[in-house]
Amino acid sequence: MFAHQEVLIATADPGTRRGLASILSQWGLEPFCTSTVYEAKTFLARQSVPMVFCQDHLADGSFRDLLGAAKLVKSKARVVVTSRTEDMNGYLEAIRLHAFDVIPCPCRPADVHRVVSHALRDGGEKPAHEIKVFYDRWKASVFRFCCLFLGYRDLAGECTCEAFLNYLREKLVLQTSALPARLMGFALAAVKRRSVLAPGTPSQSLAQKVRCIPSDERAVFIMRSVLGLDDSSVALATALPVERMRGLWLRSLLNLRAMLPRGFLEGEAPAC
């Protein structure tokens, strides 16, 4: 699929090494594995490769130490960071330092395939400044949706991070004029996976009341009435036909009118 190009893997984790090597080999790529920054730099000094998968932290350094070496090779290898911890601050820092992408471990075939396709076919790094502006523009809206849907701020934070990372990994348009429906679709998928309440600190009672209605109505209500998305955007985010979405929205209004504070449905919703 990718014309037998060689790819460097730098990780001290045997499971990640085996998994990545297996996935890459299935697509015609030839993985070369190292376990330290020193070994990886030595390899890059004598061999030009288009891609490097590097564990975020190794015994003698980190992916930061490989970024400069990767840029010096003739092919200007793109560095993909693998990490067992996912957070937006870490992601933004890696992109700012000119890593090509960050993917979670254990590495899933779909994630690896997507990043390899982008790196070897599309090329180009993500603009760190534009990503930061995009994240700052929409993080409060996405968090508010997740918080109202789940009723717990800690889980809402996890879902917000997951939604942004999934959106950014798809290399979608970083629009700031309107809340992207696809971003809200990722947020909805994240909260549905965590819809069973776990121990934690609940947000104020409003979110608990919103949780009393069915999940589809809840998602439509928050997107339409709280975040102000238009019908077509809500339908796209929820993967529902427009008429079905409108019906759920009206039903949610009827169900919530008696439970929510006076004026909530007509005016500005309280913060989560």
C-alpha positions as YAML, in Angstrom:
chain: A
units: angstrom
residues:
- id: 1
  name: MET
  ca: [0.00, 0.00, 0.00]
- id: 2
  name: PHE
  ca: [2.87, 2.38, 0.79]
- id: 3
  name: ALA
  ca: [5.57, 1.01, -1.55]
- id: 4
  name: HIS
  ca: [7.80, -0.75, 1.02]
- id: 5
  name: GLN
  ca: [9.08, 2.41, 2.67]
- id: 6
  name: GLU
  ca: [11.10, 2.01, 5.85]
- id: 7
  name: VAL
  ca: [9.70, 3.49, 9.08]
- id: 8
  name: LEU
  ca: [11.55, 3.93, 12.37]
- id: 9
  name: ILE
  ca: [9.92, 2.89, 15.66]
- id: 10
  name: ALA
  ca: [11.52, 4.16, 18.87]
- id: 11
  name: THR
  ca: [9.86, 2.68, 21.95]
- id: 12
  name: ALA
  ca: [10.91, 0.78, 25.05]
- id: 13
  name: ASP
  ca: [7.49, -0.83, 25.39]
- id: 14
  name: PRO
  ca: [7.51, -4.35, 23.87]
- id: 15
  name: GLY
  ca: [3.74, -4.37, 23.33]
- id: 16
  name: THR
  ca: [3.76, -1.08, 21.45]
- id: 17
  name: ARG
  ca: [6.76, -2.21, 19.40]
- id: 18
  name: ARG
  ca: [5.12, -5.49, 18.38]
- id: 19
  name: GLY
  ca: [1.76, -3.87, 17.69]
- id: 20
  name: LEU
  ca: [3.12, -1.04, 15.57]
- id: 21
  name: ALA
  ca: [5.48, -3.30, 13.65]
- id: 22
  name: SER
  ca: [2.64, -5.71, 12.88]
- id: 23
  name: ILE
  ca: [0.28, -2.96, 11.70]
- id: 24
  name: LEU
  ca: [2.89, -1.23, 9.54]
- id: 25
  name: SER
  ca: [4.08, -4.50, 8.00]
- id: 26
  name: GLN
  ca: [0.55, -5.34, 6.90]
- id: 27
  name: TRP
  ca: [0.55, -2.19, 4.73]
- id: 28
  name: GLY
  ca: [3.86, -2.90, 3.01]
- id: 29
  name: LEU
  ca: [5.98, -0.68, 5.26]
- id: 30
  name: GLU
  ca: [9.26, -1.96, 6.69]
- id: 31
  name: PRO
  ca: [9.57, -1.13, 10.41]
- id: 32
  name: PHE
  ca: [12.98, -0.78, 12.06]
- id: 33
  name: CYS
  ca: [12.77, -0.88, 15.86]
- id: 34
  name: THR
  ca: [14.93, 0.85, 18.46]
- id: 35
  name: SER
  ca: [14.42, 1.27, 22.21]
- id: 36
  name: THR
  ca: [16.46, 4.40, 23.03]
- id: 37
  name: VAL
  ca: [16.95, 7.91, 21.71]
- id: 38
  name: TYR
  ca: [20.62, 7.12, 21.07]
- id: 39
  name: GLU
  ca: [19.79, 4.10, 18.90]
- id: 40
  name: ALA
  ca: [17.18, 6.08, 17.00]
- id: 41
  name: LYS
  ca: [19.55, 8.98, 16.33]
- id: 42
  name: THR
  ca: [22.25, 6.56, 15.20]
- id: 43
  name: PHE
  ca: [19.81, 5.00, 12.75]
- id: 44
  name: LEU
  ca: [18.66, 8.38, 11.41]
- id: 45
  name: ALA
  ca: [22.29, 9.47, 10.90]
- id: 46
  name: ARG
  ca: [22.78, 6.73, 8.31]
- id: 47
  name: GLN
  ca: [19.28, 6.09, 6.97]
- id: 48
  name: SER
  ca: [16.65, 8.43, 5.54]
- id: 49
  name: VAL
  ca: [13.07, 7.49, 6.44]
- id: 50
  name: PRO
  ca: [9.78, 9.32, 5.86]
- id: 51
  name: MET
  ca: [8.32, 8.63, 9.31]
- id: 52
  name: VAL
  ca: [9.32, 8.06, 12.92]
- id: 53
  name: PHE
  ca: [7.04, 6.70, 15.63]
- id: 54
  name: CYS
  ca: [8.51, 7.72, 18.98]
- id: 55
  name: GLN
  ca: [7.36, 6.98, 22.52]
- id: 56
  name: ASP
  ca: [6.84, 10.22, 24.43]
- id: 57
  name: HIS
  ca: [9.41, 9.26, 27.09]
- id: 58
  name: LEU
  ca: [12.37, 6.89, 26.73]
- id: 59
  name: ALA
  ca: [15.12, 5.93, 29.17]
- id: 60
  name: ASP
  ca: [17.63, 8.41, 27.72]
- id: 61
  name: GLY
  ca: [15.35, 11.19, 26.53]
- id: 62
  name: SER
  ca: [12.05, 11.88, 24.83]
- id: 63
  name: PHE
  ca: [10.50, 12.57, 21.44]
- id: 64
  name: ARG
  ca: [11.83, 16.14, 21.73]
- id: 65
  name: ASP
  ca: [15.36, 14.80, 21.28]
- id: 66
  name: LEU
  ca: [14.40, 13.11, 18.02]
- id: 67
  name: LEU
  ca: [12.60, 16.04, 16.41]
- id: 68
  name: GLY
  ca: [15.80, 17.83, 15.43]
- id: 69
  name: ALA
  ca: [17.48, 14.66, 14.16]
- id: 70
  name: ALA
  ca: [14.42, 13.77, 12.09]
- id: 71
  name: LYS
  ca: [14.45, 17.16, 10.35]
- id: 72
  name: LEU
  ca: [18.08, 16.71, 9.33]
- id: 73
  name: VAL
  ca: [17.53, 13.56, 7.28]
- id: 74
  name: LYS
  ca: [17.03, 14.02, 3.56]
- id: 75
  name: SER
  ca: [13.37, 13.05, 3.69]
- id: 76
  name: LYS
  ca: [12.68, 15.37, 6.68]
- id: 77
  name: ALA
  ca: [11.02, 12.54, 8.58]
- id: 78
  name: ARG
  ca: [7.70, 13.30, 10.25]
- id: 79
  name: VAL
  ca: [7.65, 12.35, 13.94]
- id: 80
  name: VAL
  ca: [4.51, 10.78, 15.38]
- id: 81
  name: VAL
  ca: [4.45, 10.65, 19.18]
- id: 82
  name: THR
  ca: [2.90, 7.63, 20.93]
- id: 83
  name: SER
  ca: [1.61, 8.18, 24.46]
- id: 84
  name: ARG
  ca: [-0.41, 6.36, 27.12]
- id: 85
  name: THR
  ca: [-1.70, 9.67, 28.50]
- id: 86
  name: GLU
  ca: [-3.92, 11.96, 26.46]
- id: 87
  name: ASP
  ca: [-4.42, 15.62, 27.25]
- id: 88
  name: MET
  ca: [-4.74, 18.73, 25.15]
- id: 89
  name: ASN
  ca: [-1.80, 20.50, 26.78]
- id: 90
  name: GLY
  ca: [0.52, 17.63, 25.87]
- id: 91
  name: TYR
  ca: [-0.90, 17.47, 22.36]
- id: 92
  name: LEU
  ca: [-0.52, 21.21, 21.79]
- id: 93
  name: GLU
  ca: [3.03, 21.15, 23.13]
- id: 94
  name: ALA
  ca: [4.03, 18.31, 20.78]
- id: 95
  name: ILE
  ca: [2.52, 20.07, 17.77]
- id: 96
  name: ARG
  ca: [4.17, 23.35, 18.76]
- id: 97
  name: LEU
  ca: [7.52, 21.55, 18.73]
- id: 98
  name: HIS
  ca: [6.70, 20.33, 15.18]
- id: 99
  name: ALA
  ca: [5.70, 16.73, 15.88]
- id: 100
  name: PHE
  ca: [3.41, 15.59, 13.07]
- id: 101
  name: ASP
  ca: [0.80, 14.04, 15.36]
- id: 102
  name: VAL
  ca: [0.18, 12.29, 18.68]
- id: 103
  name: ILE
  ca: [-1.63, 8.93, 18.89]
- id: 104
  name: PRO
  ca: [-2.66, 6.93, 21.96]
- id: 105
  name: CYS
  ca: [-1.22, 3.62, 23.10]
- id: 106
  name: PRO
  ca: [-2.08, 0.84, 22.66]
- id: 107
  name: CYS
  ca: [-1.96, 1.88, 19.01]
- id: 108
  name: ARG
  ca: [-5.15, 1.13, 17.10]
- id: 109
  name: PRO
  ca: [-4.86, 0.16, 13.42]
- id: 110
  name: ALA
  ca: [-7.30, 2.91, 12.42]
- id: 111
  name: ASP
  ca: [-5.21, 5.60, 14.15]
- id: 112
  name: VAL
  ca: [-1.97, 4.33, 12.64]
- id: 113
  name: HIS
  ca: [-3.46, 4.06, 9.17]
- id: 114
  name: ARG
  ca: [-4.88, 7.57, 9.34]
- id: 115
  name: VAL
  ca: [-1.65, 9.19, 10.47]
- id: 116
  name: VAL
  ca: [0.46, 7.25, 7.96]
- id: 117
  name: SER
  ca: [-1.90, 8.23, 5.13]
- id: 118
  name: HIS
  ca: [-1.75, 11.89, 6.09]
- id: 119
  name: ALA
  ca: [2.02, 11.88, 6.54]
- id: 120
  name: LEU
  ca: [3.00, 9.96, 3.40]
- id: 121
  name: ARG
  ca: [0.31, 11.21, 1.03]
- id: 122
  name: ASP
  ca: [-0.85, 14.62, 2.19]
- id: 123
  name: GLY
  ca: [2.27, 15.85, 3.98]
- id: 124
  name: GLY
  ca: [2.45, 19.09, 5.90]
- id: 125
  name: GLU
  ca: [2.39, 19.70, 9.62]
- id: 126
  name: LYS
  ca: [-0.55, 21.10, 11.51]
- id: 127
  name: PRO
  ca: [-0.30, 24.83, 12.25]
- id: 128
  name: ALA
  ca: [0.19, 24.99, 16.01]
- id: 129
  name: HIS
  ca: [-1.09, 28.54, 16.35]
- id: 130
  name: GLU
  ca: [-4.29, 27.82, 14.42]
- id: 131
  name: ILE
  ca: [-4.93, 24.71, 16.53]
- id: 132
  name: LYS
  ca: [-4.54, 26.74, 19.74]
- id: 133
  name: VAL
  ca: [-6.93, 29.43, 18.47]
- id: 134
  name: PHE
  ca: [-9.45, 26.76, 17.43]
- id: 135
  name: TYR
  ca: [-9.23, 25.01, 20.81]
- id: 136
  name: ASP
  ca: [-9.54, 28.24, 22.79]
- id: 137
  name: ARG
  ca: [-12.52, 29.31, 20.67]
- id: 138
  name: TRP
  ca: [-14.63, 26.18, 21.25]
- id: 139
  name: LYS
  ca: [-13.40, 24.43, 24.41]
- id: 140
  name: ALA
  ca: [-15.95, 26.17, 26.68]
- id: 141
  name: SER
  ca: [-18.87, 25.23, 24.42]
- id: 142
  name: VAL
  ca: [-17.81, 21.61, 24.11]
- id: 143
  name: PHE
  ca: [-17.17, 21.34, 27.84]
- id: 144
  name: ARG
  ca: [-20.56, 22.86, 28.60]
- id: 145
  name: PHE
  ca: [-22.28, 20.31, 26.37]
- id: 146
  name: CYS
  ca: [-20.41, 17.42, 27.98]
- id: 147
  name: CYS
  ca: [-21.01, 18.73, 31.49]
- id: 148
  name: LEU
  ca: [-24.74, 19.20, 31.00]
- id: 149
  name: PHE
  ca: [-25.07, 15.82, 29.29]
- id: 150
  name: LEU
  ca: [-23.18, 13.84, 31.95]
- id: 151
  name: GLY
  ca: [-23.69, 15.86, 35.11]
- id: 152
  name: TYR
  ca: [-20.05, 15.49, 36.19]
- id: 153
  name: ARG
  ca: [-17.31, 18.01, 35.52]
- id: 154
  name: ASP
  ca: [-14.42, 15.54, 35.72]
- id: 155
  name: LEU
  ca: [-15.94, 13.22, 33.13]
- id: 156
  name: ALA
  ca: [-16.88, 16.24, 31.01]
- id: 157
  name: GLY
  ca: [-13.24, 17.28, 30.93]
- id: 158
  name: GLU
  ca: [-12.20, 13.84, 29.65]
- id: 159
  name: CYS
  ca: [-14.87, 13.91, 26.95]
- id: 160
  name: THR
  ca: [-13.93, 17.44, 25.86]
- id: 161
  name: CYS
  ca: [-10.30, 16.40, 25.43]
- id: 162
  name: GLU
  ca: [-11.31, 13.26, 23.50]
- id: 163
  name: ALA
  ca: [-13.59, 15.23, 21.17]
- id: 164
  name: PHE
  ca: [-10.90, 17.76, 20.26]
- id: 165
  name: LEU
  ca: [-8.19, 15.15, 19.77]
- id: 166
  name: ASN
  ca: [-10.40, 13.07, 17.48]
- id: 167
  name: TYR
  ca: [-11.36, 16.15, 15.48]
- id: 168
  name: LEU
  ca: [-7.76, 17.30, 15.09]
- id: 169
  name: ARG
  ca: [-6.56, 13.85, 14.08]
- id: 170
  name: GLU
  ca: [-9.00, 13.89, 11.18]
- id: 171
  name: LYS
  ca: [-7.25, 17.07, 9.89]
- id: 172
  name: LEU
  ca: [-10.61, 18.78, 9.50]
- id: 173
  name: VAL
  ca: [-11.09, 22.50, 8.91]
- id: 174
  name: LEU
  ca: [-10.19, 24.61, 11.96]
- id: 175
  name: GLN
  ca: [-13.13, 26.97, 11.63]
- id: 176
  name: THR
  ca: [-13.80, 29.59, 14.29]
- id: 177
  name: SER
  ca: [-16.88, 31.32, 12.84]
- id: 178
  name: ALA
  ca: [-19.33, 28.53, 13.74]
- id: 179
  name: LEU
  ca: [-19.13, 25.59, 16.14]
- id: 180
  name: PRO
  ca: [-18.25, 22.62, 13.88]
- id: 181
  name: ALA
  ca: [-20.94, 19.96, 13.78]
- id: 182
  name: ARG
  ca: [-18.30, 17.25, 13.40]
- id: 183
  name: LEU
  ca: [-16.63, 18.38, 16.63]
- id: 184
  name: MET
  ca: [-19.96, 18.09, 18.43]
- id: 185
  name: GLY
  ca: [-20.42, 14.66, 16.88]
- id: 186
  name: PHE
  ca: [-17.16, 13.54, 18.49]
- id: 187
  name: ALA
  ca: [-18.30, 15.08, 21.79]
- id: 188
  name: LEU
  ca: [-21.60, 13.22, 21.62]
- id: 189
  name: ALA
  ca: [-19.83, 9.93, 20.94]
- id: 190
  name: ALA
  ca: [-17.53, 10.55, 23.91]
- id: 191
  name: VAL
  ca: [-20.30, 11.33, 26.40]
- id: 192
  name: LYS
  ca: [-22.42, 8.39, 25.30]
- id: 193
  name: ARG
  ca: [-19.54, 6.06, 26.14]
- id: 194
  name: ARG
  ca: [-19.49, 7.54, 29.65]
- id: 195
  name: SER
  ca: [-23.22, 8.01, 30.12]
- id: 196
  name: VAL
  ca: [-23.40, 5.76, 33.19]
- id: 197
  name: LEU
  ca: [-22.57, 7.97, 36.15]
- id: 198
  name: ALA
  ca: [-19.32, 7.18, 37.91]
- id: 199
  name: PRO
  ca: [-18.20, 8.35, 41.36]
- id: 200
  name: GLY
  ca: [-17.13, 11.98, 41.23]
- id: 201
  name: THR
  ca: [-18.16, 15.50, 42.01]
- id: 202
  name: PRO
  ca: [-21.50, 16.38, 40.39]
- id: 203
  name: SER
  ca: [-22.06, 19.74, 38.76]
- id: 204
  name: GLN
  ca: [-24.95, 21.95, 39.85]
- id: 205
  name: SER
  ca: [-28.49, 20.56, 39.78]
- id: 206
  name: LEU
  ca: [-29.31, 21.85, 36.30]
- id: 207
  name: ALA
  ca: [-27.16, 19.19, 34.68]
- id: 208
  name: GLN
  ca: [-28.79, 16.52, 36.84]
- id: 209
  name: LYS
  ca: [-32.22, 17.62, 35.67]
- id: 210
  name: VAL
  ca: [-31.15, 17.57, 32.03]
- id: 211
  name: ARG
  ca: [-29.92, 14.02, 32.60]
- id: 212
  name: CYS
  ca: [-33.48, 12.94, 33.39]
- id: 213
  name: ILE
  ca: [-34.47, 12.99, 29.72]
- id: 214
  name: PRO
  ca: [-33.41, 10.32, 27.17]
- id: 215
  name: SER
  ca: [-29.90, 10.71, 25.77]
- id: 216
  name: ASP
  ca: [-30.95, 11.62, 22.20]
- id: 217
  name: GLU
  ca: [-33.33, 14.32, 23.46]
- id: 218
  name: ARG
  ca: [-30.64, 15.51, 25.86]
- id: 219
  name: ALA
  ca: [-28.03, 15.87, 23.13]
- id: 220
  name: VAL
  ca: [-30.41, 17.70, 20.78]
- id: 221
  name: PHE
  ca: [-31.65, 20.01, 23.53]
- id: 222
  name: ILE
  ca: [-28.16, 21.06, 24.66]
- id: 223
  name: MET
  ca: [-26.88, 21.63, 21.14]
- id: 224
  name: ARG
  ca: [-29.99, 23.46, 19.95]
- id: 225
  name: SER
  ca: [-31.19, 25.39, 23.01]
- id: 226
  name: VAL
  ca: [-28.02, 25.89, 25.04]
- id: 227
  name: LEU
  ca: [-25.26, 26.14, 22.44]
- id: 228
  name: GLY
  ca: [-27.45, 27.68, 19.73]
- id: 229
  name: LEU
  ca: [-26.52, 25.40, 16.82]
- id: 230
  name: ASP
  ca: [-28.89, 25.55, 13.87]
- id: 231
  name: ASP
  ca: [-31.04, 22.60, 12.78]
- id: 232
  name: SER
  ca: [-28.73, 21.38, 10.05]
- id: 233
  name: SER
  ca: [-25.67, 21.44, 12.33]
- id: 234
  name: VAL
  ca: [-27.47, 19.55, 15.12]
- id: 235
  name: ALA
  ca: [-28.73, 16.99, 12.63]
- id: 236
  name: LEU
  ca: [-25.21, 16.51, 11.26]
- id: 237
  name: ALA
  ca: [-23.65, 16.22, 14.73]
- id: 238
  name: THR
  ca: [-26.23, 13.67, 15.92]
- id: 239
  name: ALA
  ca: [-26.49, 11.80, 12.59]
- id: 240
  name: LEU
  ca: [-30.29, 12.27, 12.68]
- id: 241
  name: PRO
  ca: [-32.65, 13.38, 9.89]
- id: 242
  name: VAL
  ca: [-33.63, 17.02, 10.36]
- id: 243
  name: GLU
  ca: [-37.30, 16.27, 10.97]
- id: 244
  name: ARG
  ca: [-36.45, 13.57, 13.51]
- id: 245
  name: MET
  ca: [-34.09, 15.96, 15.25]
- id: 246
  name: ARG
  ca: [-36.76, 18.68, 15.41]
- id: 247
  name: GLY
  ca: [-39.23, 16.24, 16.91]
- id: 248
  name: LEU
  ca: [-36.75, 15.26, 19.62]
- id: 249
  name: TRP
  ca: [-36.04, 18.91, 20.34]
- id: 250
  name: LEU
  ca: [-39.73, 19.75, 20.81]
- id: 251
  name: ARG
  ca: [-40.20, 16.71, 23.02]
- id: 252
  name: SER
  ca: [-37.21, 17.74, 25.13]
- id: 253
  name: LEU
  ca: [-38.68, 21.22, 25.58]
- id: 254
  name: LEU
  ca: [-41.95, 19.76, 26.82]
- id: 255
  name: ASN
  ca: [-40.22, 17.34, 29.17]
- id: 256
  name: LEU
  ca: [-37.89, 19.95, 30.63]
- id: 257
  name: ARG
  ca: [-40.17, 22.96, 30.93]
- id: 258
  name: ALA
  ca: [-41.58, 21.84, 34.27]
- id: 259
  name: MET
  ca: [-38.16, 20.89, 35.73]
- id: 260
  name: LEU
  ca: [-35.92, 23.80, 34.75]
- id: 261
  name: PRO
  ca: [-35.74, 27.26, 36.33]
- id: 262
  name: ARG
  ca: [-38.19, 29.84, 35.01]
- id: 263
  name: GLY
  ca: [-36.85, 31.52, 31.88]
- id: 264
  name: PHE
  ca: [-34.21, 28.86, 31.16]
- id: 265
  name: LEU
  ca: [-35.74, 27.71, 27.89]
- id: 266
  name: GLU
  ca: [-36.38, 31.26, 26.66]
- id: 267
  name: GLY
  ca: [-33.12, 32.86, 27.74]
- id: 268
  name: GLU
  ca: [-29.50, 32.20, 28.52]
- id: 269
  name: ALA
  ca: [-28.84, 28.86, 30.17]
- id: 270
  name: PRO
  ca: [-26.93, 28.92, 33.45]
- id: 271
  name: ALA
  ca: [-23.32, 27.78, 33.23]
- id: 272
  name: CYS
  ca: [-22.50, 24.21, 34.13]
...
